[in-house]
């Protein structure tokens, strides 16, 4: 099985993770790395690691002949590495969309480097939404717990106005196919889940939408709105919906940081990713961990074998 891998920001830990993991990954799939060999050679030299043999590469210059191949500048935020990571990502999408690979796995970009390169997206998920004109859902987690984000990379002050009945209902219906063992706990927005309207009325809208989703789906998939600060205590549920980014990811990363991954749902292709950033502070120091990446590859392979992908 062939899996396309975009390499992320070359000034971060992406290439180190790629080189460290290649031998293990080759045991269960064939990775196609969207990167130029000279960058892997440079990274290998910096890390004092032997470059693996028989690497299958796809140069981003195949789609953008004018792309300049930058030099690695460890831990540096710059437009050159941002532009290259974006072209690597587009190449991996191209391969997967055209059935040359079964799935896409992304290594971490740096959002500021994308911005410096003139790329308008806040991250991979936002780019995928635009590329496929689909309401892509960001789900993060591990086999023990998954958190779907109703709003993801948006400013916190913009979250309340995003919570409306129509958008919530569509979100719940699109997410339902992923929830194999309900119920899925839906977190309220406000402290104490609004305390019956004393601290906010968003929970009224949340409850109305999840109840309608359950009615349409014909079973009790969703449960809520749950009080956010106690929802993860003790024997927690396997699935949650968080109204905003940190609400769901703080408990998730506290419990399962090393093994957690990112999955994009509601797309015509399969995409998974590591659940961490480019870690410029430890770049090219041979300190990067590979568990999240290995999990992302394995889940991509598993989803590729499924009959229905959302």
VEXTORRO-140488 format. One line per field, with one value per residue (C-alpha): x, y, z. Coordinates in Angstrom, 3 decimals. Last residue first. Example, Ala and Ser with C-alpha at 12.3 -4.5 7.8 and 13.67 -1.06 7.14 Angstrom:
BEGIN
xx = (13.670:12.300)
yy = (-1.060:-4.500)
zz = (7.140:7.800)
***
This chain:
BEGIN
xx = (-16.072:-14.592:-16.670:-15.345:-12.374:-8.973:-7.608:-8.793:-6.413:-3.472:-4.113:-4.429:-1.035:0.632:-0.803:0.222:3.791:3.796:2.474:5.060:8.079:9.689:12.126:15.324:17.934:19.082:18.124:15.105:14.622:13.383:11.840:9.186:7.282:3.991:2.195:-0.722:0.859:-1.325:-4.032:-5.696:-7.935:-9.474:-13.028:-13.241:-15.747:-13.121:-9.553:-7.678:-5.073:-2.988:-2.453:0.066:2.609:0.041:-2.467:-3.738:-2.564:-2.875:-6.540:-7.348:-5.858:-7.121:-10.846:-11.286:-8.133:-9.691:-13.297:-16.785:-15.456:-17.130:-16.200:-15.674:-14.300:-16.125:-14.264:-13.863:-12.705:-12.794:-13.065:-16.464:-15.700:-14.505:-16.632:-20.112:-21.765:-24.353:-24.878:-25.026:-24.799:-25.330:-28.734:-30.352:-32.465:-29.914:-32.522:-33.692:-30.127:-29.279:-32.380:-31.302:-27.766:-29.042:-31.446:-28.819:-26.222:-28.716:-29.762:-26.086:-25.374:-27.607:-25.042:-24.046:-27.495:-29.019:-29.519:-26.005:-24.373:-22.548:-21.064:-18.657:-19.788:-19.356:-21.016:-19.235:-20.832:-20.171:-20.290:-22.405:-21.649:-19.236:-18.451:-18.545:-16.955:-20.247:-21.790:-19.393:-21.282:-24.633:-23.208:-21.542:-24.694:-26.690:-24.103:-23.986:-27.783:-28.289:-25.717:-22.431:-20.088:-20.988:-19.721:-16.358:-15.141:-13.635:-11.529:-9.861:-10.215:-8.090:-10.654:-14.379:-16.593:-13.496:-13.808:-12.051:-11.089:-10.211:-8.702:-7.724:-5.891:-7.038:-7.730:-10.672:-10.791:-13.922:-13.789:-16.805:-16.092:-15.042:-12.267:-9.311:-10.877:-11.613:-8.239:-6.437:-8.294:-7.332:-3.662:-3.114:-4.038:-4.525:-3.573:-0.212:1.899:5.212:5.371:1.957:3.107:6.175:3.858:1.813:4.827:4.192:4.064:4.231:1.246:-0.065:-2.064:-3.860:-4.122:-1.429:-1.459:-5.236:-5.265:-6.500:-3.774:-0.919:-2.259:-2.763:0.850:2.028:-0.028:1.573:5.104:4.213:3.076:6.223:8.367:6.620:6.945:10.620:11.303:9.076:11.150:10.900:14.292:14.736:17.406:18.147:17.880:18.698:15.787:14.722:13.253:9.886:9.615:8.714:5.722:3.885:6.887:8.945:7.268:9.611:8.127:10.417:10.573:13.510:15.393:18.158:17.911:20.226:22.627:22.186:24.576:21.578:23.008:24.166:20.823:19.059:21.301:20.778:17.032:17.071:19.109:16.614:13.738:10.553:7.084:7.907:6.094:5.759:5.312:3.334:3.510:7.185:8.357:7.034:9.527:12.549:11.389:10.751:14.020:14.387:10.841:10.962:14.200:12.687:9.693:11.497:11.600:13.555:12.207:8.660:6.278:7.370:4.247:3.844:1.897:0.987:1.387:0.000)
yy = (10.225:6.975:3.910:0.495:0.591:-0.595:2.910:3.678:1.060:2.338:5.921:4.693:2.991:6.073:8.386:5.963:5.895:9.693:10.037:7.585:9.200:11.320:14.101:14.377:13.791:17.432:18.497:20.533:20.618:24.212:24.222:21.772:21.557:21.067:18.095:15.783:13.943:13.751:11.780:12.287:9.954:11.328:12.304:14.402:14.409:13.621:14.845:12.804:14.179:11.895:11.154:8.552:10.733:13.216:10.742:12.004:15.614:15.916:14.956:17.060:20.225:19.344:19.530:22.976:24.141:24.037:25.141:23.672:20.257:17.077:13.939:10.255:7.382:8.403:8.955:6.548:9.116:12.811:13.872:15.606:17.393:20.813:20.797:20.353:18.174:19.363:16.608:13.120:12.291:9.008:8.236:6.419:7.027:9.181:11.898:11.859:11.799:14.781:16.620:16.046:17.202:20.417:21.339:20.581:22.808:25.654:25.588:25.243:28.606:30.321:31.706:31.748:31.648:29.772:26.456:26.523:27.456:24.172:24.661:27.169:28.002:26.225:22.911:19.714:17.042:13.496:10.827:7.859:5.794:3.063:3.407:7.198:7.986:7.741:10.346:13.175:14.448:14.402:16.190:18.880:19.483:19.910:22.257:24.437:24.750:25.407:28.139:28.233:30.267:33.479:31.936:30.871:34.216:35.440:32.276:33.050:30.261:27.203:24.554:25.120:22.056:20.114:16.337:14.696:11.019:8.783:5.336:4.564:7.919:11.461:14.371:14.957:17.952:17.983:19.091:21.023:20.361:22.583:20.100:22.487:25.044:22.622:20.960:24.278:24.895:21.430:21.817:25.058:28.700:29.156:32.378:31.314:34.396:32.746:34.706:33.288:29.751:30.370:31.655:28.454:26.165:22.797:19.428:16.096:15.156:11.730:11.271:8.108:5.376:6.695:7.066:7.448:10.928:12.598:10.831:11.929:15.477:15.793:14.707:17.266:20.027:19.197:19.317:22.626:24.000:22.766:24.444:27.798:27.793:26.781:29.754:32.141:31.792:30.668:29.313:26.326:24.687:26.508:23.853:25.190:26.013:24.232:26.944:26.254:27.537:24.152:23.828:20.526:18.280:20.700:19.155:16.196:12.743:10.346:6.589:5.802:2.648:3.026:4.899:7.914:7.170:9.485:12.234:14.485:17.327:14.892:13.144:16.491:17.557:14.239:14.465:17.991:16.869:14.091:16.457:15.991:14.511:11.189:8.176:5.719:2.037:0.270:-2.269:-3.063:0.046:2.112:0.631:1.305:4.817:6.034:7.748:9.368:10.741:11.925:13.817:15.290:16.604:17.999:21.648:23.635:21.443:22.516:19.680:16.548:15.624:11.853:9.953:6.381:3.399:0.000)
zz = (5.790:4.497:3.728:2.718:5.072:3.830:3.424:6.960:8.327:6.276:7.375:10.972:10.735:9.235:11.897:14.666:13.377:13.239:16.797:18.104:16.375:19.070:18.148:20.190:17.471:17.862:14.342:15.546:19.320:19.740:16.264:17.441:14.112:15.908:17.361:16.610:13.698:10.634:8.891:5.535:3.584:0.387:-0.614:2.578:5.450:8.078:8.612:11.231:13.657:15.869:19.570:20.641:22.455:23.834:25.283:28.654:28.847:25.089:25.193:28.252:26.678:23.208:23.796:25.318:23.539:20.059:20.501:20.863:21.775:20.523:22.431:21.730:23.850:27.020:30.280:33.171:35.725:34.821:31.184:31.330:34.612:33.377:30.219:31.774:29.153:26.637:26.181:24.701:21.006:19.151:20.653:17.746:14.649:12.859:12.211:15.849:17.194:14.985:16.234:19.830:19.006:17.424:20.250:22.874:21.224:20.739:24.391:25.347:23.719:26.291:28.709:32.373:34.004:31.086:32.857:34.360:31.034:30.579:34.083:32.512:28.979:25.663:26.427:25.584:23.408:24.619:21.944:22.952:21.044:19.880:16.166:15.987:12.612:10.714:13.034:12.187:9.139:10.980:14.023:11.887:9.845:13.046:14.542:11.439:11.264:14.975:15.437:17.303:15.118:16.987:20.225:18.679:17.299:20.594:20.736:17.435:14.914:14.201:15.157:15.586:16.059:17.058:17.241:20.203:20.145:23.083:23.651:20.046:19.967:19.424:17.138:14.824:12.477:10.335:6.700:5.527:1.858:-1.038:-1.882:-2.094:0.262:3.067:2.491:2.988:6.261:7.482:6.523:8.432:8.966:5.214:3.399:2.013:1.323:2.165:5.426:6.332:5.644:7.829:10.564:10.423:10.811:9.190:10.898:9.018:6.896:5.959:2.750:1.705:-0.932:-3.258:-7.035:-6.804:-8.410:-5.216:-3.275:-5.528:-5.806:-2.041:-1.498:-4.054:-2.425:0.941:-0.493:-2.144:1.221:2.963:0.306:0.615:4.406:4.201:1.940:3.931:7.067:10.683:11.716:14.037:11.879:8.654:5.954:2.513:0.259:-2.930:-5.130:-6.710:-10.267:-11.772:-9.469:-9.881:-10.517:-8.406:-5.356:-5.960:-5.473:-3.649:-3.104:-0.805:-1.765:0.811:4.095:4.587:7.427:10.372:11.460:12.109:10.025:7.328:7.157:6.902:3.996:2.225:2.780:1.357:-1.665:-2.323:-2.990:-0.989:-1.284:0.360:-1.070:1.807:0.978:3.693:6.541:7.196:5.334:8.231:10.650:8.423:7.583:11.127:12.056:8.628:8.544:12.156:11.442:8.269:10.193:13.256:12.199:9.605:6.786:7.600:6.796:4.950:3.028:3.009:0.345:1.328:-1.029:0.000)
***
